[in-house]
Amino acid sequence: MPKNIVIEDILGYYKTFNSLLEKLDLQPCDNIYLLGDMISKRLSISKILNYIIFFT
């Protein structure tokens, strides 16, 4: 059964975001809903955007 996961306000924290995704043990049938601010004035803006674009 697919999981529905909601994540909000990543704010450019790529390492934290990536660590969370690893812990979720996602499968191809799972759904991730990203809400709120994906980027902020943080260092990993391009990494976050590249990840989101690649997997959408």
Backbone as a printed PyTorch tensor [residue, N CA C, xyz], in Angstrom:
tensor([[[  0.8440,  -1.1730,   0.0000],
         [  0.0000,   0.0000,   0.0000],
         [  0.8980,   1.2470,   0.0000]],

        [[  0.6160,   2.1990,  -0.8770],
         [  1.4600,   3.3950,  -0.9430],
         [  1.3040,   4.2860,   0.2820]],

        [[  2.4090,   4.9380,   0.6290],
         [  2.3950,   5.9010,   1.7280],
         [  2.1890,   7.2920,   1.1500]],

        [[  1.4700,   8.1290,   1.8570],
         [  1.3250,   9.5380,   1.5270],
         [  2.0610,  10.3230,   2.5930]],

        [[  3.0870,  11.0670,   2.1830],
         [  3.9410,  11.7800,   3.1130],
         [  3.8470,  13.2730,   2.8230]],

        [[  3.6360,  14.0610,   3.8620],
         [  3.5620,  15.5110,   3.7330],
         [  4.7670,  16.1030,   4.4640]],

        [[  5.5240,  16.9300,   3.7440],
         [  6.6890,  17.6060,   4.3170],
         [  6.5120,  19.0920,   4.0620]],

        [[  6.7260,  19.8850,   5.0840],
         [  6.5710,  21.3270,   4.8910],
         [  7.8180,  22.0800,   5.3370]],

        [[  7.9850,  23.2540,   4.7630],
         [  9.0330,  24.2010,   5.1410],
         [ 10.4270,  23.5620,   5.2210]],

        [[ 10.9280,  23.1420,   4.0950],
         [ 12.2820,  22.5880,   4.0210],
         [ 13.3150,  23.7020,   4.2100]],

        [[ 13.0230,  24.8760,   3.6910],
         [ 13.8330,  26.0860,   3.8780],
         [ 15.2840,  25.9320,   3.4270]],

        [[ 15.5390,  25.0550,   2.4680],
         [ 16.8770,  24.9020,   1.9370],
         [ 17.7830,  23.9880,   2.7430]],

        [[ 17.2640,  23.3280,   3.7560],
         [ 18.0800,  22.4100,   4.5620],
         [ 18.1790,  21.0650,   3.8410]],

        [[ 19.0530,  20.9820,   2.8600],
         [ 19.1520,  19.7970,   2.0140],
         [ 19.5690,  18.5560,   2.8080]],

        [[ 20.5680,  18.6690,   3.6480],
         [ 21.0490,  17.4970,   4.3980],
         [ 19.9500,  16.9230,   5.2920]],

        [[ 19.2100,  17.7860,   5.9510],
         [ 18.1130,  17.3380,   6.8180],
         [ 17.0030,  16.7050,   5.9820]],

        [[ 16.6680,  17.3370,   4.8670],
         [ 15.6460,  16.8190,   3.9550],
         [ 16.0500,  15.4490,   3.4170]],

        [[ 17.2780,  15.3280,   2.9600],
         [ 17.7700,  14.0660,   2.4170],
         [ 17.7960,  12.9750,   3.4920]],

        [[ 18.2030,  13.3250,   4.6980],
         [ 18.2240,  12.3700,   5.8050],
         [ 16.8170,  11.8610,   6.1160]],

        [[ 15.8440,  12.7580,   6.1070],
         [ 14.4540,  12.3680,   6.3410],
         [ 13.9790,  11.3960,   5.2660]],

        [[ 14.2760,  11.6920,   4.0100],
         [ 13.8470,  10.8150,   2.9170],
         [ 14.4690,   9.4240,   3.0400]],

        [[ 15.7210,   9.3580,   3.4550],
         [ 16.3680,   8.0490,   3.6520],
         [ 15.6680,   7.2580,   4.7500]],

        [[ 15.2920,   7.9130,   5.8250],
         [ 14.6250,   7.2390,   6.9470],
         [ 13.2290,   6.7550,   6.5830]],

        [[ 12.5920,   7.4070,   5.6100],
         [ 11.2340,   7.0270,   5.2200],
         [ 11.1800,   5.7540,   4.3880]],

        [[ 12.3040,   5.3260,   3.8640],
         [ 12.3640,   4.1010,   3.0560],
         [ 11.2800,   4.1130,   1.9690]],

        [[ 11.3430,   5.1210,   1.1250],
         [ 10.3250,   5.3290,   0.0980],
         [ 10.3630,   4.2510,  -0.9840]],

        [[  9.1920,   3.9530,  -1.5010],
         [  9.0200,   3.0230,  -2.6040],
         [  8.4650,   3.8020,  -3.7950]],

        [[  8.6160,   3.2830,  -5.0130],
         [  8.1350,   4.0020,  -6.1980],
         [  6.6430,   4.3720,  -6.1480]],

        [[  5.8560,   3.6210,  -5.4240],
         [  4.4120,   3.8960,  -5.3650],
         [  4.0490,   4.9520,  -4.3210]],

        [[  5.0040,   5.3760,  -3.4870],
         [  4.7290,   6.3510,  -2.4380],
         [  4.5790,   7.7560,  -3.0120]],

        [[  3.8430,   8.5920,  -2.2960],
         [  3.6140,   9.9790,  -2.6980],
         [  4.1900,  10.9180,  -1.6530]],

        [[  4.8900,  11.9550,  -2.1240],
         [  5.4080,  12.9950,  -1.2450],
         [  4.7570,  14.3030,  -1.6480]],

        [[  4.2140,  15.0040,  -0.6720],
         [  3.6190,  16.3150,  -0.8950],
         [  4.4790,  17.3450,  -0.1670]],

        [[  5.0550,  18.2660,  -0.9340],
         [  5.9160,  19.2970,  -0.3660],
         [  5.1160,  20.5890,  -0.2410]],

        [[  4.9460,  21.0560,   0.9880],
         [  4.1670,  22.2520,   1.2700],
         [  5.0590,  23.3190,   1.8930]],

        [[  4.6520,  24.5370,   1.7680],
         [  5.3810,  25.6180,   2.4230],
         [  6.6030,  26.0370,   1.6320]],

        [[  7.5580,  26.6000,   2.3300],
         [  8.7550,  27.1590,   1.7090],
         [  9.8010,  26.0700,   1.4740]],

        [[ 10.1760,  25.8920,   0.2160],
         [ 11.2110,  24.9150,  -0.1240],
         [ 12.6030,  25.5180,   0.0340]],

        [[ 12.7010,  26.8030,  -0.2380],
         [ 14.0000,  27.4660,  -0.1570],
         [ 13.8950,  28.7110,   0.7090]],

        [[ 15.0270,  29.1510,   1.1600],
         [ 15.1500,  30.3750,   1.9220],
         [ 16.5500,  30.9030,   1.6290]],

        [[ 17.0400,  31.7670,   2.4100],
         [ 18.4000,  32.2810,   2.2020],
         [ 19.3980,  31.3250,   2.8510]],

        [[ 19.3940,  30.1200,   2.3920],
         [ 20.2820,  29.0810,   2.9080],
         [ 21.2580,  28.6580,   1.8150]],

        [[ 22.2120,  27.8480,   2.1630],
         [ 23.2640,  27.4640,   1.2260],
         [ 22.8490,  26.4290,   0.1940]],

        [[ 21.8810,  25.6070,   0.4720],
         [ 21.5750,  24.4570,  -0.3850],
         [ 20.3790,  24.6920,  -1.3020]],

        [[ 20.1570,  25.9090,  -1.7230],
         [ 19.0100,  26.2230,  -2.5580],
         [ 19.0200,  25.3990,  -3.8400]],

        [[ 20.1470,  25.3620,  -4.5390],
         [ 20.2040,  24.6470,  -5.8170],
         [ 20.0280,  23.1430,  -5.6310]],

        [[ 20.5490,  22.5820,  -4.5500],
         [ 20.3950,  21.1410,  -4.3040],
         [ 18.9270,  20.7790,  -4.0910]],

        [[ 18.2250,  21.5790,  -3.3140],
         [ 16.8020,  21.3320,  -3.0540],
         [ 16.0150,  21.4230,  -4.3510]],

        [[ 16.2240,  22.4960,  -5.1030],
         [ 15.4720,  22.6700,  -6.3590],
         [ 15.8000,  21.5670,  -7.3610]],

        [[ 17.0440,  21.1910,  -7.4830],
         [ 17.4180,  20.1090,  -8.4040],
         [ 16.7440,  18.8000,  -8.0160]],

        [[ 16.6900,  18.4950,  -6.7320],
         [ 16.0520,  17.2680,  -6.2610],
         [ 14.5790,  17.2690,  -6.6120]],

        [[ 13.9000,  18.3780,  -6.3230],
         [ 12.4630,  18.4750,  -6.5780],
         [ 12.1780,  18.3640,  -8.0680]],

        [[ 12.9490,  19.0600,  -8.8820],
         [ 12.7450,  19.0150, -10.3350],
         [ 13.0150,  17.6200, -10.8810]],

        [[ 14.0650,  16.9720, -10.4230],
         [ 14.4360,  15.6460, -10.9170],
         [ 13.3520,  14.6090, -10.6270]],

        [[ 12.7270,  14.6720,  -9.4560],
         [ 11.7730,  13.6460,  -9.0570],
         [ 10.3190,  14.0130,  -9.3170]],

        [[ 10.0660,  15.0840, -10.0730],
         [  8.6820,  15.4140, -10.3980],
         [  8.3960,  15.1720, -11.8510]]])
